[in-house]
Amino acid sequence: MTSDSAIPASESVVVVAAEPAFEPAAAAVARRLGLPLLAVDAWRGGAGGPVVLWWDAEGLALRGSAASRARPVRPVRPLAARAGRDPLLRAVGRWEEVLDATAGLGGDAATLAAAGRQVTLIERNPVLAAVLADALGRWRADGVGAAGRMRLVSGDARDHLAAAAADVVFLDPMYPEPPGGGRARTRERAPARRRAPARKAEGPHLLRLLAGDDDDQDELLAVARRAARHRVVVKRPRHAPPLAGRTPNGVLPGRTVRYDLYAPEEVDP
Ligand SMILES: C[S@@+](CC[C@H](N)C(=O)[O-])C[C@H]1O[C@@H](n2cnc3c(N)ncnc32)[C@H](O)[C@@H]1O
């Protein structure tokens, strides 16, 4: 289960259509997820909770309260240019098939798919899974090649991994919020003058409100090691302790994050 810091989706998330033309589609999503539908004028007037499932001309997105003035946050289209020499690709190595067990908004999965990997994305938060599913559908309709290599599974990766295998299992669980409560996911901070404008942190903030601290990540690592054929890759903030206190078999350090590599664990026949 996620920690108490996660807001229960069915209680606090509302669905808002940006314009009347999108109301039928937004109402259908609200029905499917069991969430209330809120009129956009009411949202502008301050109604709704801290997370909104927003439907506009570009489809589903996450959004905060109107007072936050931040733009909608949505998955970023996979672009070949993003593949580049991303350290994530070095961490995954030459293996073809990757299971991203903590899909979130799909940024890492998009990087992998843009680089030609077949990626299964697993996301257990139904609101995030809905946003991902909508983005994937739109990318495929637009002929984005990488989207054809991305398959979404909505559910808990621990259940899925118990009956699945992949060359590489990739994990990027939420990093526990620092004491005192930082707004964004903990990463090494850039010097103040180079820090991104506050609204860029809206994505991690909304993700944390929805997903909480992922406090079952030790168990996830154990299941992942049994499901991986070649390796498990865990993304961590650069100075964070290793997941489950397990010393990795290899480490790829980056500027702000590092990738811990684990060998698969033998499964008794
Ligand atoms: C830090 S985010 C991942 C961000 C992602 N790598 C990206 O590029 O957008 C962690 C996500 O993993 C999901 N998650 C954590 N444990 C999970 C599990 N056991 N099964 C499925 N999803 C899980 C959370 O709901 C959250 O959305």
The ligand as an SDF file (V2000), in Angstrom:
LIG
                    3D

 27 29  0  0  0  0  0  0  0  0999 V2000
    8.4690    8.2780   -9.0360 C   0  0  0  0  0  0  0  0  0  0  0  0
    7.0920    7.7280   -9.8940 S   0  0  0  0  0  0  0  0  0  0  0  0
    7.7900    7.0960  -11.3700 C   0  0  0  0  0  0  0  0  0  0  0  0
    8.1070    8.1690  -12.3740 C   0  0  0  0  0  0  0  0  0  0  0  0
    8.4030    7.6110  -13.7350 C   0  0  0  0  0  0  0  0  0  0  0  0
    9.6720    6.9030  -13.7600 N   0  0  0  0  0  0  0  0  0  0  0  0
    8.3690    8.6830  -14.8010 C   0  0  0  0  0  0  0  0  0  0  0  0
    9.3370    8.7950  -15.5840 O   0  0  0  0  0  0  0  0  0  0  0  0
    7.3430    9.4100  -14.8620 O   0  0  0  0  0  0  0  0  0  0  0  0
    6.6240    6.2460   -9.0710 C   0  0  0  0  0  0  0  0  0  0  0  0
    5.3330    5.6410   -9.6060 C   0  0  0  0  0  0  0  0  0  0  0  0
    5.3500    4.2540   -9.3370 O   0  0  0  0  0  0  0  0  0  0  0  0
    4.0380    3.8420   -9.0220 C   0  0  0  0  0  0  0  0  0  0  0  0
    4.1710    2.6070   -8.2510 N   0  0  0  0  0  0  0  0  0  0  0  0
    4.8320    2.4230   -7.0760 C   0  0  0  0  0  0  0  0  0  0  0  0
    4.7600    1.1460   -6.6810 N   0  0  0  0  0  0  0  0  0  0  0  0
    4.0480    0.4870   -7.6280 C   0  0  0  0  0  0  0  0  0  0  0  0
    3.6350   -0.8670   -7.7820 C   0  0  0  0  0  0  0  0  0  0  0  0
    3.9160   -1.7960   -6.8570 N   0  0  0  0  0  0  0  0  0  0  0  0
    2.9270   -1.1890   -8.8850 N   0  0  0  0  0  0  0  0  0  0  0  0
    2.6270   -0.2620   -9.8170 C   0  0  0  0  0  0  0  0  0  0  0  0
    2.9640    1.0500   -9.7230 N   0  0  0  0  0  0  0  0  0  0  0  0
    3.6820    1.4180   -8.6370 C   0  0  0  0  0  0  0  0  0  0  0  0
    3.4680    4.9950   -8.2070 C   0  0  0  0  0  0  0  0  0  0  0  0
    2.0560    4.9830   -8.2360 O   0  0  0  0  0  0  0  0  0  0  0  0
    4.0650    6.1940   -8.9650 C   0  0  0  0  0  0  0  0  0  0  0  0
    3.2060    6.6250   -9.9830 O   0  0  0  0  0  0  0  0  0  0  0  0
  1  2  1  0
  2  3  1  0
  2 10  1  0
  3  4  1  0
  4  5  1  0
  5  6  1  0
  5  7  1  0
  7  8  2  0
  7  9  1  0
 10 11  1  0
 11 12  1  0
 11 26  1  0
 12 13  1  0
 13 14  1  0
 13 24  1  0
 14 15  1  0
 14 23  1  0
 15 16  2  0
 16 17  1  0
 17 18  1  0
 17 23  2  0
 18 19  1  0
 18 20  2  0
 20 21  1  0
 21 22  2  0
 22 23  1  0
 24 25  1  0
 24 26  1  0
 26 27  1  0
M  CHG  2   2   1   9  -1
M  END
$$$$
